[in-house]
């Protein structure tokens, strides 16, 4: 299960969104440049050659930048530094369009087109970069600055209309950013909460409510998974069946509450005796437990078994009615995976050795040396 924090999940989604936004904004920009170049060159626009040469050179430079930006976040170096990269590219992207808009405004007949283009580019930047605010602002400022300057220049001595236009543009961009980001964040938050609930439900389904260790359902799933891995890699797999000695007598003497405490304590001792994250203990049923030890040979399994026996002895839980020992003890049956043996056979073998350990007097472990 995915265990990312909400902040990490938002960052990951922002990166994905920015990568898509960069690609979209770059492709749209290339399309605009192509249409503008085609219009200037093919149609009778009255544009002078020097002006067109300057525009064409600027269009080529900007096109190269847009092509690079389309896949910028797919490059490992920039991917690892995506926040800095996104700010830098957004500023560069916007500066390119600010330069194009400025050049268009010089053309006289294209002032209105430059004004419209600046508004369009503000919307493209908003839609493409909204998921990361610093990148959005870096992308907005150059275009907004040029657009505002052009408005003041065209208005001559009038300042009210350009100022109103600047304020309106800022309000539209910021309110649009907040609406888009709230929608974006709510979706991520909902997905995160759903994943958290799924993890919780999955954990509850795999946990024994009394002991808080894994339950039989988890063991059966884990055994099948580890069995397939062991078979594929030809490695080792150890399985230990454990049963609390004379538990019925303990329960009858002290009652179910104390009996439950005993089961919880033994489960905790077994859990603490496992040193690797890949090892697991599950409650198999009643007072019986099963330990699964992936990639462990017989010598390693015996070490774990002896550690469980020693740790439980050190716990020194008094048993009120045991013919074996004054303390609570366990019997253990050990089975090791071999070729041509299935999961069910492995369990049966460990269970038969557990029964053998009980027959021999309990408080011990039994295994086949063959």
C-alpha positions, 0 to 999 in steps of 0.5 A: 500500500502507498504510505505517502503523507498528504504533503508528499502526495500533494507534491507528487501530484503537483509534479505530475500536473506540472509535467503535463502542464509544461507539455501542454503549454509548450505544444500550444505555444509552438502552435501559436508561433507556427500560425503567427509565422505562417500568417506574417509570411504567407498572407499580405500583412504589409509587414516589412522584411526586417521586422519579420526577420527579427520576429522569425529569429525570436520565434526560432529561439522561443520554439527551441525553449518550448521544445526543451520545456515540453519534456524538461521534467522527464530528465532525471537531473531536472526531475530531482530538482523539479521545484527550482526547475519549474520556477526557472522554466515558467519564468523563461516561458513567460519571458519568451512570450513577453518578448514576442508580445513586445515585438508585436506591439512595435508593429503598429497594426499588431498592437491589438493582437499583442494585447489579446495574445497577452491575455491568452498567455496569462490564461495558458500559464494559469491553467498549465502552472496552477499546481505550484504557486511559485512557478505560476507567479514566475510565469505570470509576472513577465507577461503581466509586466509587459501587458501593463506597460503597453496599456500605460503607453497606449493610454498616454496620460490616462492611468485609470483604465490601465490600472483597472486592467492590471488589478482585474488581471491580478484578481482573475489570475489569483482567484482562478489559481485558488479555485483550481488549486482547491479542486486539485487539493481536494481530489488529492486529499480525498484520494489520500483519505481513501488510501488511509482507510484502505490501509486501515481496513487491510491492516484490520483484516490482517491483524488479530484483535486480541494480540495485535499480531498478524492473524491466520488470514495474513499467514496464509497469504504470506506463506503462499507469497514466500513459498512462490519466492522461495521456489523461484529463487531456490532459497530457504524457508523456515516455519515454526508452529508454537503452542502454549503448554497446558494453556487449558489448565491456565485458563481454567485456574485463572479465568479467561481474562488472565488467559487472554493476558497470557496469550498477549504476553506470549505473542509479544515475546515471540514478536520481539524475538524476531529480528528481521522485518521479513520475519512474521508471527501470526496467531494461528488459532487459540493458544497456537502461533506460527512463525514464518522465516523467509530466506532462513536455513535450519540453523537460522530457524533454530536460533529463532526458536531458542531465542523464543524459548529463552525470552519466554523463560526470562519473562517468568510468567507463573503457571498455576497448574502445569505438569511441565514447569512452574512457568509458562512454556511453549512447545515448538515444531520446526519445518524447513521447505524442501523441493517438491513440498507445498505450503500445506505439506509444510504446515502439516509437517510443522504441526506433526513436529509440534505434536511430537514435542508435546509427546516428548514432554513439552517445553521443547522444540522438535525438528527432523535432522534429515 
